[in-house]
């Protein structure tokens, strides 16, 4: 399952490496970019 809360936390913490890892994992799991933006980063 995609951890959208972890994406938000990485964004707030300015942890680019962790955010990249989480986004890439979500994309690999066929999560849409819209869901990543709307649920994880906003």
Backbone atoms as SQL, in Angstrom:
CREATE TABLE atoms (id INTEGER PRIMARY KEY, chain TEXT, resi INTEGER, resn TEXT, atom TEXT, x REAL, y REAL, z REAL);
INSERT INTO atoms VALUES
  (1, 'A', 1, 'UNK', 'N', 0.837, -1.185, 0.000),
  (2, 'A', 1, 'UNK', 'CA', 0.000, 0.000, 0.000),
  (3, 'A', 1, 'UNK', 'C', 0.878, 1.242, 0.000),
  (4, 'A', 2, 'UNK', 'N', 0.437, 2.246, -0.688),
  (5, 'A', 2, 'UNK', 'CA', 1.188, 3.494, -0.779),
  (6, 'A', 2, 'UNK', 'C', 0.985, 4.314, 0.487),
  (7, 'A', 3, 'UNK', 'N', 2.086, 4.780, 1.057),
  (8, 'A', 3, 'UNK', 'CA', 2.028, 5.578, 2.284),
  (9, 'A', 3, 'UNK', 'C', 2.063, 7.056, 1.914),
  (10, 'A', 4, 'UNK', 'N', 0.881, 7.616, 1.684),
  (11, 'A', 4, 'UNK', 'CA', 0.810, 9.019, 1.292),
  (12, 'A', 4, 'UNK', 'C', 1.247, 9.939, 2.430),
  (13, 'A', 5, 'UNK', 'N', 1.029, 9.539, 3.677),
  (14, 'A', 5, 'UNK', 'CA', 1.466, 10.351, 4.809),
  (15, 'A', 5, 'UNK', 'C', 2.982, 10.484, 4.823),
  (16, 'A', 6, 'UNK', 'N', 3.683, 9.415, 4.492),
  (17, 'A', 6, 'UNK', 'CA', 5.143, 9.466, 4.459),
  (18, 'A', 6, 'UNK', 'C', 5.620, 10.425, 3.376),
  (19, 'A', 7, 'UNK', 'N', 4.902, 10.471, 2.247),
  (20, 'A', 7, 'UNK', 'CA', 5.260, 11.423, 1.186),
  (21, 'A', 7, 'UNK', 'C', 5.130, 12.851, 1.690),
  (22, 'A', 8, 'UNK', 'N', 4.028, 13.125, 2.370),
  (23, 'A', 8, 'UNK', 'CA', 3.805, 14.469, 2.898),
  (24, 'A', 8, 'UNK', 'C', 4.883, 14.824, 3.916),
  (25, 'A', 9, 'UNK', 'N', 5.215, 13.887, 4.789),
  (26, 'A', 9, 'UNK', 'CA', 6.247, 14.131, 5.798),
  (27, 'A', 9, 'UNK', 'C', 7.600, 14.388, 5.152),
  (28, 'A', 10, 'UNK', 'N', 7.943, 13.632, 4.117),
  (29, 'A', 10, 'UNK', 'CA', 9.218, 13.831, 3.427),
  (30, 'A', 10, 'UNK', 'C', 9.249, 15.187, 2.737),
  (31, 'A', 11, 'UNK', 'N', 8.121, 15.603, 2.180),
  (32, 'A', 11, 'UNK', 'CA', 8.047, 16.909, 1.526),
  (33, 'A', 11, 'UNK', 'C', 8.251, 18.026, 2.540),
  (34, 'A', 12, 'UNK', 'N', 7.563, 17.937, 3.674),
  (35, 'A', 12, 'UNK', 'CA', 7.676, 18.960, 4.714),
  (36, 'A', 12, 'UNK', 'C', 9.095, 19.008, 5.272),
  (37, 'A', 13, 'UNK', 'N', 9.725, 17.849, 5.383),
  (38, 'A', 13, 'UNK', 'CA', 11.084, 17.770, 5.925),
  (39, 'A', 13, 'UNK', 'C', 12.151, 18.109, 4.882),
  (40, 'A', 14, 'UNK', 'N', 11.727, 18.370, 3.655),
  (41, 'A', 14, 'UNK', 'CA', 12.654, 18.655, 2.551),
  (42, 'A', 14, 'UNK', 'C', 13.640, 17.506, 2.341),
  (43, 'A', 15, 'UNK', 'N', 13.153, 16.284, 2.513),
  (44, 'A', 15, 'UNK', 'CA', 13.975, 15.088, 2.321),
  (45, 'A', 15, 'UNK', 'C', 13.750, 14.571, 0.905),
  (46, 'A', 16, 'UNK', 'N', 14.506, 15.136, -0.028),
  (47, 'A', 16, 'UNK', 'CA', 14.304, 14.821, -1.447),
  (48, 'A', 16, 'UNK', 'C', 14.573, 13.354, -1.746),
  (49, 'A', 17, 'UNK', 'N', 15.571, 12.776, -1.117),
  (50, 'A', 17, 'UNK', 'CA', 15.907, 11.376, -1.383),
  (51, 'A', 17, 'UNK', 'C', 14.761, 10.457, -0.964),
  (52, 'A', 18, 'UNK', 'N', 14.216, 10.694, 0.217),
  (53, 'A', 18, 'UNK', 'CA', 13.105, 9.864, 0.708),
  (54, 'A', 18, 'UNK', 'C', 11.864, 10.083, -0.148),
  (55, 'A', 19, 'UNK', 'N', 11.592, 11.334, -0.503),
  (56, 'A', 19, 'UNK', 'CA', 10.425, 11.634, -1.325),
  (57, 'A', 19, 'UNK', 'C', 10.540, 10.968, -2.687),
  (58, 'A', 20, 'UNK', 'N', 11.718, 11.031, -3.278),
  (59, 'A', 20, 'UNK', 'CA', 11.939, 10.387, -4.576),
  (60, 'A', 20, 'UNK', 'C', 11.717, 8.888, -4.474),
  (61, 'A', 21, 'UNK', 'N', 12.236, 8.286, -3.418),
  (62, 'A', 21, 'UNK', 'CA', 12.066, 6.842, -3.201),
  (63, 'A', 21, 'UNK', 'C', 10.585, 6.477, -3.090),
  (64, 'A', 22, 'UNK', 'N', 9.838, 7.248, -2.313),
  (65, 'A', 22, 'UNK', 'CA', 8.417, 6.964, -2.112),
  (66, 'A', 22, 'UNK', 'C', 7.613, 7.157, -3.392),
  (67, 'A', 23, 'UNK', 'N', 7.897, 8.234, -4.126),
  (68, 'A', 23, 'UNK', 'CA', 7.172, 8.502, -5.373),
  (69, 'A', 23, 'UNK', 'C', 7.490, 7.429, -6.406),
  (70, 'A', 24, 'UNK', 'N', 8.753, 7.061, -6.525),
  (71, 'A', 24, 'UNK', 'CA', 9.122, 6.016, -7.487),
  (72, 'A', 24, 'UNK', 'C', 8.467, 4.684, -7.138),
  (73, 'A', 25, 'UNK', 'N', 8.401, 4.360, -5.860),
  (74, 'A', 25, 'UNK', 'CA', 7.750, 3.120, -5.438),
  (75, 'A', 25, 'UNK', 'C', 6.262, 3.160, -5.764),
  (76, 'A', 26, 'UNK', 'N', 5.641, 4.308, -5.558),
  (77, 'A', 26, 'UNK', 'CA', 4.216, 4.436, -5.869),
  (78, 'A', 26, 'UNK', 'C', 3.980, 4.295, -7.365),
  (79, 'A', 27, 'UNK', 'N', 4.816, 4.928, -8.167),
  (80, 'A', 27, 'UNK', 'CA', 4.669, 4.818, -9.622),
  (81, 'A', 27, 'UNK', 'C', 4.865, 3.376, -10.074),
  (82, 'A', 28, 'UNK', 'N', 5.816, 2.685, -9.472),
  (83, 'A', 28, 'UNK', 'CA', 6.064, 1.286, -9.816),
  (84, 'A', 28, 'UNK', 'C', 4.875, 0.400, -9.439),
  (85, 'A', 29, 'UNK', 'N', 4.116, 0.833, -8.442),
  (86, 'A', 29, 'UNK', 'CA', 2.940, 0.081, -8.004),
  (87, 'A', 29, 'UNK', 'C', 1.677, 0.531, -8.748),
  (88, 'A', 30, 'UNK', 'N', 1.870, 1.249, -9.846),
  (89, 'A', 30, 'UNK', 'CA', 0.767, 1.719, -10.693),
  (90, 'A', 30, 'UNK', 'C', -0.167, 2.707, -10.000),
  (91, 'A', 31, 'UNK', 'N', 0.373, 3.488, -9.064),
  (92, 'A', 31, 'UNK', 'CA', -0.400, 4.584, -8.489),
  (93, 'A', 31, 'UNK', 'C', -0.290, 5.745, -9.473),
  (94, 'A', 32, 'UNK', 'N', -1.403, 6.389, -9.768),
  (95, 'A', 32, 'UNK', 'CA', -1.377, 7.463, -10.763),
  (96, 'A', 32, 'UNK', 'C', -0.671, 8.698, -10.213),
  (97, 'A', 33, 'UNK', 'N', -0.092, 9.468, -11.116),
  (98, 'A', 33, 'UNK', 'CA', 0.565, 10.714, -10.728),
  (99, 'A', 33, 'UNK', 'C', -0.436, 11.658, -10.066),
  (100, 'A', 34, 'UNK', 'N', -1.678, 11.653, -10.531),
  (101, 'A', 34, 'UNK', 'CA', -2.708, 12.498, -9.919),
  (102, 'A', 34, 'UNK', 'C', -2.926, 12.120, -8.457),
  (103, 'A', 35, 'UNK', 'N', -2.982, 10.824, -8.174),
  (104, 'A', 35, 'UNK', 'CA', -3.158, 10.388, -6.790),
  (105, 'A', 35, 'UNK', 'C', -1.957, 10.776, -5.936),
  (106, 'A', 36, 'UNK', 'N', -0.762, 10.644, -6.499),
  (107, 'A', 36, 'UNK', 'CA', 0.443, 11.022, -5.754),
  (108, 'A', 36, 'UNK', 'C', 0.387, 12.502, -5.402),
  (109, 'A', 37, 'UNK', 'N', 0.042, 13.329, -6.374),
  (110, 'A', 37, 'UNK', 'CA', -0.021, 14.768, -6.123),
  (111, 'A', 37, 'UNK', 'C', -1.149, 15.127, -5.163),
  (112, 'A', 38, 'UNK', 'N', -2.321, 14.582, -5.391),
  (113, 'A', 38, 'UNK', 'CA', -3.492, 14.974, -4.604),
  (114, 'A', 38, 'UNK', 'C', -3.538, 14.360, -3.217),
  (115, 'A', 39, 'UNK', 'N', -3.053, 13.141, -3.070),
  (116, 'A', 39, 'UNK', 'CA', -3.129, 12.461, -1.772),
  (117, 'A', 39, 'UNK', 'C', -1.823, 12.551, -0.990),
  (118, 'A', 40, 'UNK', 'N', -0.705, 12.590, -1.707),
  (119, 'A', 40, 'UNK', 'CA', 0.575, 12.522, -1.021),
  (120, 'A', 40, 'UNK', 'C', 1.274, 13.841, -0.823),
  (121, 'A', 41, 'UNK', 'N', 1.097, 14.761, -1.772),
  (122, 'A', 41, 'UNK', 'CA', 1.915, 15.962, -1.717),
  (123, 'A', 41, 'UNK', 'C', 1.136, 17.225, -1.399),
  (124, 'A', 42, 'UNK', 'N', -0.171, 17.106, -1.305),
  (125, 'A', 42, 'UNK', 'CA', -0.974, 18.300, -1.008),
  (126, 'A', 42, 'UNK', 'C', -1.750, 18.051, 0.276);
